[in-house]
Amino acid sequence: MKKLEGAMADYGKLIDAETWGFIEKTNGHYPPETATYGIEDQRRIYDEMCAAFRVEYPIGVSALDRNYGGVPCRHYTCGGSEVAVMYFHGGGFVVGGLNSHDDVCAELCAASGHHVVSVDYRLAPEHKHPAMFEDAMAATCAVFAEMGLPLVLCGDSAGGNLAACVSHMARGSELDVRGQVLIYPGLGGDYNKGSYMEYADAPMLTRDDIVIYKHLRLAGKEPVGDPSYAPLHDASFAGLPPTVINTAECDPLSDDGVDYEAALKAAGVPVHRVDEAGLVHGHLRARHMSARASASFERIKEAVTALAAQRWPY
């Protein structure tokens, strides 16, 4: 259901103690105002924060850094596989990289048994749209060309945007995309209504943060009708792959997932969305300290595994 417009959310009631612990630990490393800092400081602080949550790889997982399509990537393996999972990290198109989501990708690899390729796409503001999309597409095409394996596209936040952008732009191409898993994605929704307003001051990500990242990503005016920038702006949603969307209740971006789900349903595309009650943007990092986040990550891993096997358990 759509979030009600008007009153602001009562986070004290919605968010449980474990998730507050995660928020407080995050804020201790990454202050809420970090998006207003200089770019190098933002990146340094974000990397240090991610390192504070990092866990060791599951047994049997190994990783190799290499380029695909001229884009730096990290390729995770844990044995034989007949599917490649492309992972695009979050960070507002401004921060993050191969290390920020390293353990997440390793755990996805172990859980699914498939190749996972994490893409270190170019970041704003040094590189403006469409640079990050071009890198996402180039790496995806190169992985498919080299491995010849079907693909599952996966990403969180800004990376969820890129996964969906690749899905939209890959229609009619040789790419064999079995599905996409979008984790609290930003897909180009209206910043002036719905969850953007109700959860404008949410812990972990605010509406003001989103606006800052948006302007850093753009070289000029916002593109109109460009699904390589904002999948929700596409004229057609037909022919997209089966999709699983994970939204967080206490997240200004949550209605992007709601609206994308509605667009896919209207186009006859299999889609399943889970709105994670009481969770916040960035809750992937809370998966080892919050029961709610752990359960959410289990659903994400199950979605990747199911789509890779061409199962639709929803």
N, C-alpha and C positions, 0 to 999 in steps of 0.2 A: 504493500500500500504506500501511497505517497505520504511524505511527511506533511503534517499540518503546518500551514504558514501562519506567521504571527508571533506567538510567544516563543521566547528562547528556551532551550532545553535545560532541564534540571539535572546536571551531571552528577550531583551528589546522590541522586536516586538511581540513575541509570547505570553508573559505573561501579563495579564491585571493588573490594579491597585489593585483590591481587592485581587488577588492572591499574588501580591508582598507584600501586607499588612500581609497576612498570613505567607509568607516566613520570613519577618522581625520579626514578633512576635515569630516565631519558633526559629530563630537564636538568639533572645534575651535570650531565655531559654536554647537552645541547640546549642552551637556554631558549625559551619560547620566542625571543626576539631575534634569533640568529639569522633569519631571512633578510634582516635589514643590514647585516654586516657586509663587509667587503667580500668579494667572491672567494679569494684565497682563504680567508678566515672561515667562511661558510664551509668550504670543502674540508679544511683541516679539522674543524670541530665535528662535522658529520662523520668523517672517517674514524675519529677517536671514539665517538659515541657508538658506532657500529662495532668497533673492536671490543668495546666493553661488554657487548652481548654475545660475542662470537663463541661458538662451541666447536669442538673437534669434529672432523669428518667421521661419519659412520665407518665401521670396519669394512674394508673391501672397496672403498671409493678412492679413486685417484684422479688427478687433474693435470692437464697440460695447457700451458698458455701458447697460443698460436694465432695467426691471422686467418680469417675467412673473408674472402672478397675484399682484402685490404683493410679489414677492420679487426682490431685486437679483440680476441675472445679467449675464454677459458672453457676447455672441453673436459667434461666429467664423464667417467666411465666406471662401471662396476661389473663388467662381464659382457657377454654378447647381448645385442639388442637389435630389434627390427624397427625401431622408431627413434627419431631425434626430437628432443624437446628444446625449443629455442626459448631462452629466458632473457627478458629485458628488465633491467633494474629500475626501481623508483628513484626519486630525488628531485622532482620538479624540473627535469631536464638541465639542472644546474649542478647538482652534487651526485656523488655515488660513482661506482665503477665495479671492477672485477672483485675487489675485496669487500665491498659493502654488503653484498648478498652472497658471499662465497659459501658460507655454511648452509644457507637456505638451498642453494643449488645442489650442494653435496647431498643434503637430506632428500631432496626431490629425486635425485639420481638413485639413491639407495632404495627409496620406497617404490619407485616405478620400475627399476631395473633397466631404464633406458639411458641412452646418451642424453646429456644435458649440455647445451652450449650457451654460455652467458656472454652477452654482447656488450662490449665497452664502446658504445656509440659516442660520437662527439657531443660536447655539452655547450650550452649557452652560458654566458653571453658571447664568448669568442666565436661560436658557431651558431647561426640562426636557423630557424626552420627554413628549408626542409632537411638540413644536414643530418639531424638525428634520425629522421625517417629514412633517408637515403642509406645510412649505415645499417639500420635495422634490416632493410630490404636486401642490401648487398650481402650481408652476412647470411641471411636466410637462404638466398638463392645459391650462394657458394656452398653452404652445408648440404643443401639438397643435391646440387650438381656433383659433389664429391662422394657423398654417402649413398645417394639414390634411395633414401629412406623416407617414408611418410613423416610428416611433421605435426607436432602439437605446439602451438604458440602460447606462451605464458608470460605474464608480467604483472608487476604491482605498481599502482599509482601512475606516474608518467610512463613506466614500462608497460602498464596495462593499455595505455593509449597506443603505444607503438605496436604492441601485439595486434590490437584491433586494426590499426592502420595497415599493417602488412596483410591482414586477412582481407580487408576491403580491396586493396590494390592488387592482390594476388588472384582475384577472380578472373577466370579465363586464361590464366597462365599455366605453365607446366607444373607449378608447385602443387604437391599433394598434401593439403592441409586437412588433417583429420578433426581438428577442433581447436578451440581457444579457451584458455582459463584466465580470466581477468580479475585481479585482486585489487579491491578498492580503486578502480580506475578513474582517471579524469578523461572524459570523452568529449568535452566541448559543450557542456550544458550552460544554461542561463544563470549567470552569477547573481542575478537580482531577484531570485525567487526560490521557494522550496527549501531544500536542505542547506543551500548556500546561505540563506538568511537565518534559518532556525538554529543551525550549528555554526554560525559565523565565528564564534569565539571558542570553538571546540578545543580541548587539549590535543596536542600533537600537530594539528594543522588548522589554521584559521583561514577565513575568506581573504583577509589581507595578504597572507602568505601566498595564496593562489594567484592573486592579482599581480604580486611582485614577480612571481615565476613566469606568468604569462607575458609580461612586458619584456622580461629578459630574453625570452625565447623568440620574440618577433623582431624582424628587421624594420618593419613599418606597420601598416594597417593589418588588422586581423584578416586572414584569408576568408573568403566567402565560398561556401560549397566545396571545400577541399577536404576530402576524407583522409588524405595523408597528413592532415593537421588535426582534424576533429571528426572522428567517425560518426558522431551524431549528426553532422552536417551533410552526410551523404544523401543523394537523391533516391537511392534504392538500397534496400537491405536484403534483397533476394540473393540466393546463391552463396550466402555466408556459411561457414562450417558450424557444426554443433558447438554451443557456447555455454560455459558455466561462469557465472559472475558471483564474486564474493564482495558484498558491500558491508561496511561497518556502520552501525546505527548512529554513532556519535561522530559524524564525519561530514563536513560540508559537501563533499563530492558524492554522497550516497545516492542522490537523485539521478546522477549520470547513469548509474547502473540500472536504476528503475526505468529510466527513459529508454535506455538501450535494450533492455529486456522487452519492453512494449513494442519497440520498432522491429525487433527480430520476430516476435510472436506474430505480428501483423503480416510479416513477409513469409511466414510458414517455416521459419528456421527453428530447429530444436534448441531451446534455451532453458536454463535452470538458474535461478538466483537465490542465494541465501543472504539474508540481512542479519549480520552477526550482532545479536542483542548485547548492548552495553560495551561493545568494542569500539576502538578508536583507530584512526588512520595510523598505519605503520605497525599494526599489531602482529605482523610476522615475527618481529624481534621479540615479542612477548611469549612465544610458543613454549618456552621452557620455564616460564615463571607464572603463567596464568592458565587455569583450567579452560577458560573460555577460548583463549587464543590457541591453546593446544588442540582443542576440539575443532576449531576452525582450520588449523593447518592439516589435521587429519582429513577433513573434507576436501581441502585443496589437493592433497596428495592423491586421494581417491579419485578426484575428477581427472587429474592428469593421467592416471593409470587407466581409467575407464575409457576416456576419449582415445588414448593410444591404441586400445584394444578394440575400438569401434563398438563399444558397448554404451548403451544409454539407459542407466539405471534410475532415471528420474521420471 
